[in-house]
Amino acid sequence: MTTINEVQDEIIEEFSMFDDWMDRYALLIELGNSLEKLDDKSKIEDNLIVGCQSRVWLQAEYIDDKIIFKAESDAVIVKGIIALLIKVLSNRTPDEIVDADLYFIEKIGLKENLSPTRSNGLVSMIKQMRFYAMAYKAKALGE
């Protein structure tokens, strides 16, 4: 199994092939379109991420000590962003998720090329994923 940092390095390499941000946006949209669709029963208020301008539904399942994330958004760029986060953080232990240094965001230039509202949304998505990780960790410790 590849580490979180190995996956981040793959993403950085993939994005470094494009100098132009329009090409990088196209890659983001492509990644978003490759996301598995959430079923309608998962698109509920409880799964909506607070702090995102677009609607983003994030679902987490705890299977075999790992958290599996699924998500969907009604905005194509945002869908790409959550697809990247899922690629890096899904199928990891709660500790790995909480401790992850998500340096790829800075390295691929995502932060400076997003509008302020999308940047806030990105922060909210990461917070929500880490929140799930802490909640599942606490639950596991309590069992």
Secondary structure, DSSP 8 states (H G I E B T S, - for coil): ---HHHHHHHHHHHHHT--SHHHHHHHHHHHHHTS----GGG-SGGGB-TT-SS-EEEEEEEETTEEEEEEEESSHHHHHHHHHHHHHHTTB-HHHHHH---THHHHTTTGGGS-HHHHHHHHHHHHHHHHHHHHHHHHHHH-
